[in-house]
Amino acid sequence: MLSFGAASAYIFPSDHANRFFMKTLALAAATALILSAPVALSGRADAQTSRAPSSSNDLKLSFAPAVRQTAPSVVNVYAARVVENRNPMMDDPIFRRFFGGPGMPREQVQRSLGSGVIVDKSGFIVTNNHVVEGATEVKIALADRREFEAEIVLKDARTDLAILKLKTPPDNLAAIAVGNSDTLEVGDFVLAIGNPFGVGQTTTHGIVSALARTQIGITDYGFFIQTDAAINPGNSGGALVDTQGRLVGINTAIFSRSGGSQGIGFAIPVNMVQVVVASAKAGSATVRRPWLGAKLQNVTSEIAETLNLKRPTGALVASVSANGPAARAGLKTGDLVTAVDGVTIDDPQAFGFRFATKAIGGSVDVDYMRGSKEHKASVRLVAAPEDPPREAVTLKGRTPLTGATVVNISPAVADELRIGSDLEGVAISAIEENTPAQAVGFQAGDVLVEVNGQRISRSGDLDKLTQTPQRMWRLQINRGGQTLTTVLGG
């Protein structure tokens, strides 16, 4: 079970306390040695200088220099949203007469607490999308306890990242130094800084337990840094930094069976974070990513055997969009993609991360196998076209679809919603809370193909159709590639 930014404190059996204490001393000493050695951003200069502690002075070294450098850049994020305090019993006039009245609040405020990281002196702050989801008010508390109001300038549910901007940024903001998550190695020491449980800024430490974690179901671009640094409620959106005080990730979630810590935390690599930050700085309300124009699938053991592979690795091209970048580069259905710009990829998620972190413009080299022969393709890095225009409409009236926002399907929309660009109909892009559409169970990514026997091709057509009251609504929906038919009351 995955918990976003939630974990309990570590609990050690008492008979292990002494051994844990000695291990901690050794760990701190080894870590401190790394602090004293120069580390190049693009290489591993410290690999040849690592050594065991040789004196008592080695044990006196600490993480303090890295924390002093980084802590001022980590902030607390307080988000609030107003929700309707809807009691179904209030629809009963007798109940309302005796138990309602002016003293009963119609709305209530829900609050959430998280962390964030200052990434630009002009006031840009990165946090998790789930920290500010649905927020109508956001406040930021700096490490020195000064508080400022902030606005949400960009939310990206696909990466679970959001970018905030201070409305009146002070002159002395401390932007964090940014590292390169591609240079991390398993075993590297890292620090997690945030505001767990609202107790105030706290630093925990651990190591990089694994890299490139995929298929864990947190975001679309699953390529996480796994760490055993303690991450607790309130840490979400906080900084994962290396021993040089450079940001290498944004703490996001833990794996837990009971809500307590299992020593498995996940952070979004900073190389992905920078893509989202760049879009926000450019004034875009959405993240502009390169479009491949092809669907990829995992290589199973059976497929690997068919392709005469020694092990199941790579990403198999399942389909190619006509006139898309992949098609123009020569990729075809059945090709096996093995690398992006010389970096080997093990699955479609790894490809998605590598490809999505490339900037729009230029091209990228993609290595692939066709049969037993190796090939290389140069794929242009272009954004998915929005043709036809999405023409978003939020449906109203007395229908089961009320509260759903529908859009026309284009390659851009299909890429955002993870649906086929060749589907007929209009897609649901969002569902408002406490609406009939949410109560019925509609989801973002559902495609409405037919309503009461009429084929739907544009969002405006569906809007007009739902303005006429009906006793019954017969809907044909495509969800996850399967066509469903249902009849609902008006």
N, C-alpha and C positions, 0 to 999 in steps of 0.2 A: 504494500500500500504506500502510495506517495503522499507526503504531506508537504504543503508549500511553506517553506521557512519555519517548520515546526519540529522541535525535538526536545527531549528531556535531558537532564544532566546525566553524565556518566556515573554509574554506581559500580564500585569495585568491592569485592569480598575483602573482609578485614585481613584474612591471612595472606592476601596478596599485596597489602599496603606497602611493606618494605621493599618488595621487588619492584613495585610500580614507581616508588620514590627514586630508587637507584636508576631505573630505566629513564626516568624523566631527567635526571641530572646528566646522563650520558647523551640524551637527545638534545638537551639545551646546549651542551658543549659542542656537539657536532654541528648544530645549527649556527652557533656563534662563529665557528671557523669559517663558515660560508660567508658570513657578513664581512669578514676581514679580507676576503679574496675578491678581486675584480671579476665582474661577470659581464660579458659582451651580450648585447641584446640578441644578436643573430647567431650566437654560438655557445659553446659550453666550455669557457675558459677555465672554470673552476674544477673541471673533471680531474685534472692532473695534480691539483694542489690539496685535495681532500685528505685528511689524516685523522687519526684517533687523538683524543685529548692527551697531552703529555705532561701537564702540570696543573696545579690548583688554579693558576691564573686563567686557564682555558675555561674553567667552570664558572668564572665570574662574568663572562661575556653573555649578552642577551639580545633579545629582539627589540629593545628599547629604541635604538636609532631609527629602525624602519617604522615603528609605531608613531614616534614623534613626527616623522615626515608625512605619514599618511593620515593620521587621525583627524586633523583639521578639515580634510576633504570629505569625510563621512558624516552624513547628516541624518536626523530623524525625520520621518515623513508621517504627518498626521492627516489622514483623509477622512472626510465625513460626507455622507449622502443622506438626503431626506427621502424617506419611503412612506407610502401610505399605510396607515395603521388600520388595515381593512379587517373588520370582524364580520364574518358572514351573518352572524345573528342580528347585526344592525339593519339588515334588509327586512327584518320582521318588524312591522309598525308597532306591535304590542311591546316587543322587547325594547325597541328604541324609545318608546314612551316612558317605560319604567327605569331603564338602565342607561339610556343615552343622555343627551343634554349637552349644554355648552361646555361643561367641564371635561368632557371626554375628548382627548386629542385625536384629531384626524390624521396627524402625521407624526412620525418619530424620526430621530436622527440616529443613524448607525455610524459608528466610528471604527476605523482600523488603524493599526500602527505598523510601520515598516521602517526601512532604512533606505538611504540613497547615497549617491556619490557625485560630487561636483566634478564635472568633466570639462568645464570651460569657465574662465573668470567672468564672462559676461552673464553668468547665472544659470547655465544649463546643468541640469541634474538628471542622472539616470537612476531608475528604480525598476521594480517589477510591475508589470501591468496588473497583476492580481492585487497589488497593494492599493491601487487607485481606481480599480474597476468600479464604474458607476458613481464615482465621487463628484459631488457638487462644490466641494470646498477642500483645498489642500493647503496645509501650512508646513513650513520647513523650520526646524530648529537646528542651528549650527552647533558645532562642538562647544563653542563658548556660550551657548544658551540663548543667543539672539534668535528671534523668531521673525519670519517673513512669510507673506502670502505668496503662493505660486499658482501658475496656471498649467494645465496639461496641454502641451503643444503637439504631442504625437503619442498614440497608443498602438502597439503592434502585438496583437494577441498571438501571432504565429511564433514569435520568439519569447513571449511573456515579458516584453520590455516596454517601458514608457519613459518619455522624456518630459521633464518639467522645466519651467523657466520662472525664476524669481521675478515678481512684478517690479520690485525696486531693489535690485541687487546692490550690496555695498561695494566699496572700492577695493577692499582687501580680501576678496574671496580666494581661497586656496584650492586651485584645481589640482587634481591628482595626476601624478606622472603615469603615463600609459605604457604598459609593456607589450609583449608579443606572446600570445598564448600558444603559438606554434612551437616555441622554444622550450616549453615545459616538458619535463620528463617524469615518469613515475618514480616516486621517491623524493622529489623536490619538496622542501619545506614551504608551507604557505600559511598566511594569517587570515582569519576571518574577522572583520570588524563590522559591528552593527550595534543595534539597541535591543538586545533580547529581553523579552518580558517587560519592556518599558523601564528597566532599572537604570538606564544610562549607557553611554557608550562602553562597549566591552570588546576585548580582543581575545580570541582563542587561536590556537595553533594546531597544526597537524601536517600531514604530508599529502602529496598528490597520490591517491590510491590507484587511479586508473585514468586513462584519457579516451576521448572519442566514444563515450558511452552513448549508444543509440538504442532505439526501440524500447524506451522506458516510458513513453506516453505523456511527457510533460508538454512539449511544444512540437510544432511541425519540423523545426530544424533541430532535431535531437543530436547533439554532438558534445556532450557535457564533460566538464572536468569533474571527476569524482574525488572527494577529499574526506578525511576523517576528522577535520577540524570541526568542533562542535558548532552546529547551527540550530538556533532555537527560535520560537515565535518572536517576531520583531526583527530578526536578522534578514528577512527577505528584502532584496534590493541592495544589501550592503556589499562591501568590497571584499574580494578575495585578492590578496596581494602577495607578491614574492618577498624574499628577505631583503630586497633592495628598495622596498616600498613602492613598487610599480603595480598598477592594477592589471590583473591577469584574468579576472572573472567577476561576475555578479552572482552572489549567492541566491539560490532560488528555491530549492526543495531538499527534502531528505527522503530516504526510504525507511519506512517504519511499519511494523506489524501492529503496534499498540499505541502509536502516538509518541512513544519514547525514542530516544536516539539509538540507532543500531550502528553508528559509526560510518554511515554512508550518506554523504551530502553531495549535492550537485550544484555546479555553478556554470553559468553561460559564459563561454570563452569571450575574452575582450575583443577578439578580432570580429566576432559577430556584433558585439555591442557597438563597435565603431561604425558599422554600416548604418545602424539605426540612428546614432547620433548625427552622422553626416546628413541624413535625410532631414532631420529636425533643423539643423543649422541652415540648410538650404531653403527652409520655409515650407517644406512639403508636409502635408497632413498624413501622408502614408509613406511607407518605405518603398523606394524604387529599387527593385532587384532585377538582375538579368533573367531573361526568359529562355529556357532551353527549347521548348516546343516539342517535347517528347515525354512519354511516361516510362519510368524505370521500375523494375521489380527485383525482389530479392532472388538470389541464386540458391535454390534448395539443393540438397544432396542428390536428388534425382536428376535435376537439371545439370548439376556439375558432372554427374556420370555420363549424361548424354553428350555433353560438350567435351568430354575427355579431360576434365580439370582434375588436378590432384586434390583440391579442396574447394568447397563452395565459397567463392569470393567474387567481388565485382558487382556490377549492376547491369541487369539484362534490359535491353531496350524492348519494351512491350508494344509501344505504338509511337508513331511519329506524325506530328501535325504537318499538313501540307503547307509549304512556303514558310515554315518556321526556321529558326536558326539551325536546329539539328538537321533538318532535311536539306537545307542549303549547304551544310557542311559535309553532306554525304552519308550521314548516319541512317541506318535502316533497321527495321524491326528484326530482332534476333541477334543484333550485334551485342557484344559484351564489353561494357566500358570498364576499364581497369585503372585509369589514372587521370588526374586533372593537373595540368602544368607540372607533370613529373611526380606528383604525390600520389602514391597508391591508395585506392579506395576499396573498402571491403563490402560496402552495401550502398543502396540508394540514399540512405540518410547521410552517409559520409560524402557522397557526391553532392547532395543538396547543400550541405554546409560549405564545402569548398567552392561550389559554383556561386552560391548566394553571397559569399564574402568578396566576390570580385566586383569592381566598380563598373558601372555602365560606360560603354565606349571601349574601343579596342577589341581584343579577342582573347580566347583562352585555348590552349592545346589540350585535346582530349585523346587519350590512347584507348584503343579498343581492339577487340579480336573479332574477326569475321571468319568463321570456320577455324582453321588452324593458322591463319595468317594474322600478323600484327599490322595495325594501321594507326595513323595519326590524323586527326581532323582539327581544323582551326575553326572554332565556333565563335561567331560574333556575339558580343555582350550587349544586347539591346533589351529594353523593357518590353513587356508584353503589350500589344496594341489593345486599345479600348474601342474596338469596332465590332458591333455597334456601341454607341454611348450607353452607359448603364441606366440612365433615366430612373433613378431610385424613386420609389413611391411607397409610402407607409399606408397600408390599407386601413380603412375606417368603416364605420357602419356596423350593422348587426349581422356579422358573418363569423364563421369559425376562424377566418384568416385575419380578423381585426388585430392589429398590433404587429403584423409581420411587414417588414420592409422587403420589397421585391425589386430585382434589377434585371436588365437584359443580360444575356450571357455573351461575353466576349472572351478572348484569350486572357485578358487581364483579370476579369472576374473569375474565370475558371481556375486560374492559377491561385488566386487568393482563397477561394472556397474549396480547393482540391477536388474539383469535379471535371468531367470531360467537356472540352470546349465545343464538341460536336453535338451536345445534347440539345434537344428541342424543348422550348418552354421558357419560363422565367425562373430565376433562382431567388430563394430567400437568403438575404444577406444578414439580417438581424431580427431579433424578436424582443419586443418591449416586455418588461416585467408586468405581472398582474393583468394580462390581457387574455382574451379568448384563445389567441394563437399559441400562447405559452401553455395555457391550461390543456389544450388539445394535445400538445406534444410536438408541434412543429419545431424544426431545427434549422439553424443556418446551414446552408448547403443543400437543403431540399429543393428539388426542381418541380415546379407545378407545370404539368404537361397539358392537362385537360380539366375543365370545370363545367359541370352540368352538360357534358357532351360537346362543348366547344373547345377547340384546340387553342392554346395560348401561345402567342409568338412575341408579344411586347408587354412590358410592364403596364403601359397605359391602357391596353386592352383589358387586362385583369382588373385594373382600378375601376373602369367603367362597368364591368360585369358585376362587381361586388357591391355597387351602389344600388342595385335593384334587390329589394328584400326577397328572400326565398325561404320556403318552409324546410327544404332539404337541400344539401349541397353534396353533389357527387364529385369527388376529387380524384384525379389520377396523378400520382406523385412518383418521381424517381428519387430514390434515396440509396446512395452507395452503389449505384449501378443496377439496382433492382426496382421494377415498376410495381407500385402498390396502388390499390383502389380502395377508397373508403367512402362511406356515406355518413354525413354529419347533419345534425339539426341546425336550423337557422336561429 
